[in-house]
Amino acid sequence: MTGKAPLVVVGDALLDRDLTGHADRLAPDAPVPVVADCDERLRPGGAALAAYLAARDGRDVTLITGLDDGPAARELRRLLEPWLRLVPLPMTGELPEKTRVLARGRPVVRLDRGGGRAREATAEARAALASASAVLVSDYGRGTADALRDELRRRPPAVWDPHPRGGPPAPGTRLVTPARAEAHGFAAALAAERGDAEDRAAPGGPGNELRSVAHEACALVRHWRVAAVTVTLGARGALLSYGEHPLLVPVTAAHQGDPCGAGDRFAATAAGLLADGALVGEAVEGAVTAATAFVGAGGAGGLLGTAPAGDTRPPGDDPAALVARVRAGGGTVVAAGGCFDLLHAGHVGLLQAARRIGDCLVVCVNSDASVRRRKGEGRPVNPLADRIRVLRALACVDAVAVFDEDTPERLLAELRPDVWVKGGDYAGADLPEASLLEEWGGQAVLLPYLDGHSSTALLARAAEGAR
């Protein structure tokens, strides 16, 4: 085992399907795009996605959800059973399915079918909840949380991810995680129920959204009688309220990737961290970081539903998932590499130029041991975790991958980028990766480099200044 605390997820599962192709023309009989050469990818959705992500983090997960015996449910079982324990509840109707049609990675239309609902609790489900050390409720309004509401009231969950069609969270829940629109809807309904004109006015107006969010979150903490509410704000991060002064947790990097599934990634991470003993504020900070990386790696559309057993890297941190998504959409994958010990203007200019070449940029960075072998004792000055965080903070960097060897050939052979970039201070003879790229039709290129900038030179000047 990994030492991470186990987690029980209670909620409504979906089967998600992405049909990804390219659209170069409109249909002759209607002004709609023709999406051609579609690849199909199935993945868990709803509460099943949250449970799957927690399991992919290396956590022991039990999922309690409604399941029927239809083809969608059988497919979902196939995806989930290698990763977690399933406790099915009987359903009325068929498992809900959500199908997105995407052209070059952008959604064109979504198709929903299946209106099944969990019918009742079972003895197995009650026993799983009774023995749970931590519970995440992922309520998509399809009956699972309602069937177990009495048990959830007796043992309040660590995290409750609500849905407008679902019921209120159980009193005593440590953290409730609505999205911005959901929080506004819940607060508006509460204000209408109370006839509170001041609450309905949502103070601050459109010019001060954060004040409105803080006001609504505070009202929900009191009304729901929960410990805390965090409102996820997309690219702005999340606002955490305990009922008084809020804490705003900004994103660690801005990404324009597919946000599908980011809320499930947020809730699963927060619940896992709380299960491991983190404070609520620490759990929200970790969840913002994980959800940001998840979006940058392609969101739910970047998941590899058939990842090999034992691969417990979070999908949001997996460059391979990003590469697969971009490649499936017909995009160009660019990679660049280096130690990036002291990130300077030369590095930034190179990476910005590299990103403009294609549709995503994966930075291949040397591990600490690799840097020491290349640069000598005393290097790196900044450890790997700090170098990764700084690189991810750059808007031009979509993902970071680490290699432990002296050169990145093995990593490049796994990622198979279309373009490999090095700075112009390298001579052609210093690019052993060039012949490797040719094996799959890729190209190694040099880019102009800002002269006079290097980590070694910066360290030397700093040492001279100290003397």
Buried (B, 14 or more C-beta within 10 A) or exposed (E): EEEBBBBBBBBBBBBBBBBBBBBEEEEEEEEEBEBEEBEEBBBBBBBBBBBBBBBBBBBBBBBBBBBBEBEBBEBBBEBBEEBBBBBBBEBEBBBBBBBBBBBBBEBBEEEEEBEBBBBBBBEEBBEBBEEBEBBBBBBBBBBBBBBBBEBBEEBBBBBBBBBEEBEBBBEBBBBBBBBBEBBBBBBBEBBEEEEEEEBEEBEBEEEEBBBBBBBBBBBBBEBBEBBBBBBBBBEBBBBBBBBEEBBEBBBBBBBEBBBBBBBBBBBBBBBBBBBBEBEBBBBBBBBBBBBBBBBBBBBBBBBBBEBEEEEBBBBBBBBBBBBBBBBBBBBEBBBBBBBBBBBBEBBBBBBBBBBEBBBBBBBBBBBBEBBBBEBEEEBBBBEBEEBBBBBBEBEBBBBBBBBEEEBBBEBBEEBBBBBBBBBEBEEEEEBEBBEBBEEEEBEBBBBEBBEEBBBEEBBEEEEEEEE
